[in-house]
Amino acid sequence: MSGFVDHAQVCARGGSGGAGSVSFRREAHVPRGGPDGGDGGDGGSVWLVADSNVASLLAFRDHPHRTAPSGVHGQGKKRHGAKGADLEVVVPEGTQVFDLDGALLADLVHAGDRFLAAQGGQGGRGNARFLSNRRRAPSFAEQGEPGEERWLHLELKLLADVALVGFPNVGKSTLIARMSAARPKIADYPFTTLEPNLGVVRLDDRVEYVVADIPGLIEGASDGRGLGHTFLRHVERARVLCVLVDLSPTAPHSPDEQHRILLAELGAYRPELLDRPRIVVGSKADLVAGPADAGTGDADRARVDAGGPPASVAAVDATISAVTGRGVAELAGRLGVLVAEARAREQQTEGFAVHRPAAEGVRVERDISGVLVVRGRPALRAVALSDLSDPQALAYAQHRLERLGLHKELARAGAREGELVRIGAFEFEYAPDA
């Protein structure tokens, strides 16, 4: 079973806030002690954090749920509950976060980039917070707010300077093993590589770059054939493309035809990929047929032996043999130059783009049964009191809702006298003059 997972779903749930306490001072010689209920602690939030030590999304495949601790309830003597600790969930660099509708929420490109996946609920205020000249002995407190819960889709796009692109069994894994310390699975059959491999190429103490061995593409990959979109997306972030074509007589297509098909598939998937710097390399130069073989001649053999492309091939810029090592060092140097030029052209920006919805207000919707339902965290929090049957608590809730403009929203929604209005678990009949 493959240990590499590049897309997954996660259910992030913030911790609930602790409830505020209803308490009054009870001391000797103080017959009417004031309220001293403490506040509940806020629930912890769930954060997605990019980490360079994580290679895939495997941790979410069988265990998608991530829940932060809840806050502690408040107590008497103004003892406030402890806050729930935030939960940091590590993901690989290059992880994109989407909602289930496909909207991009964050792109965690670099180590340390963070995204708030689920916010913890606010802790409720204790009755000591509601003391006023009009309320000398408030007998209610706020309940803790439930933590946010939502499903997110995670998608990993590998971060690499160079992407090796080619048909199955063209020699990409052998090349990356020769150029770097990576040790991918290598065998002489198609689709040996079932997951991308990364290797670091060091030219000297100052120059290094990352090469990604992208699993083999076939004609129709942009439409999902073969491994299709599963691995094409890993090409998107590469600064330079190294297109490998098979020069051996057993190749399924001629080198020029391989080149045409590969570029057509890249362009069909993402047209902008064709604008990336690229080098076309003929692989398996050690297997180029000699003059006695059909379809070849002395010119091809001589040009390949000299490190150049066969005379009969128009698309190839250089030739290599990853098995013998011939031409690999030169190729590594040429790729290093292209990577350096691409890095110099990039405009460096700090941080990363995060798309968040606007702050939620109060709105009124009519459900299928005709009930007017009030949406929005401020409204839900206004009625999240410990005892709404208490006249003081009810008066306070009405005041909060009035300040939120609920009366105007109900009128705008066409509310009629006597209609049922629901805010969370709290229901009342609408009275325009109330």
Secondary structure by P-SEA (a helix, b strand, c coil): ccccccccccbbbbbbbbbbbbcccccccccccccbbbbbbbbbbbbbbbbcccccccccccccbbbbbbbbbbbcccbbbbccbbbbbbbccbbbbbcccccccccccccccccccbbbbbbbbccccccccccccccbbbcbbbcccbbbbbbbbbbccccccccccccaaaaaaaacccccccccccccccbbbbbbbbccccbbbbbbbccccccccccccccccccccccccccccbbbbbccccccccaaaaaaaaaaaaaaacccccccbbbbbbcccccccccccccccaaaaaaaaaccccccccccccccccccccaaaaaaaaaaaaaaaaaaacccccbbbbbbcccccbbbbbccccccccccaaaaaaacccccccaaaaaaaaaaaaaaaaaaaaaaacccccbbbbcccbbbbbbccc
